[in-house]
Amino acid sequence: MYKTKLQELCNDRKLGLPKYYTIKDGPDHMPTFKATVYVNTVTFTSLSSFTSSKQAQNQAAMLAFNTFSSPSHGNTPLSLI
């Protein structure tokens, strides 16, 4: 799960915990979800709608994790990105 990987990365860089917000859309019998994760003032939102909030949060976490673990970002403080 990318949520765990992102939390570990934030912990290693002493950034505090990521904060997740999920939006539910659609009828109660067939809801869809999009999620946003905030990491040290940087925001990532899931690109697609999902049938579960967990899937939506995982995609948002994946986007954040991939961005901050890329070689071009290295150990740059997130506030400088």
N, C-alpha and C positions, 0 to 999 in steps of 0.2 A: 504494500500500500504506500502510495506517495505521501499520504498525510503523516505517516510515521517518519519517513525519510526527510520531509520538510521540517518537521518538529526537531529532529536530530540536528539538521543543518543550522536551524535557528539557535538551538541550544549551544552548538559548537561556536557560533559567532556571537553568542551572548546578546541576541536580539529580542528575546522574549517570545512568548508563544504566538503562533499564527492565530488570527481571528477569522472565523468562518461565518458567513451569512448565506442563507438559502432562501430562494424565492420559489413558492409553489404556484403553479398555474394550471388552468384547466379544471374540468369537472372533478368532483370528489371520487367518482368511480374510475377515472383515468388521469390522475394528476401527472404533471411533468415538473421537473426541478432544474433550476440553474443555481450555481453557487459562486460566491466571491470569497477570496481569501485575502486578508490584509496582513502584510509582513512589513513592519517598520515603515509605514506610510506608502508602501508600494502595493498596488491592487492587481489581482488576477481574477478573471471571471471565466467560468467554463464556457467553451465555445458552442456546445450543443445543449439541448435539453435532454434530461434523462428521466427514467421511470422511477428512480430512487434518489433521495437526497445524498446518500452515501456515494453513489456513482458521480454525482455532480461535484461534490466536495473533493473527491479523489482526482478528478480531472483538473480542477482549479489548482490543487496542490501540485499536480504533475507539472503544470505550466510554470508555477513558481519555482519548484525544485530544479527543473531543467534550465531555467534562466539563471538561477544563482549558483548552480554547480557547473556551469559552462566555463571553459578555460578563459574566455574573455572577461569573465567577472571575477575569477579567482577568489581572493579574500578581500575584495573591495567592500568596504562597509556599504550596506544597502542604501543608506541615506545619501550616498554620493552617486548612485546610479540613476 
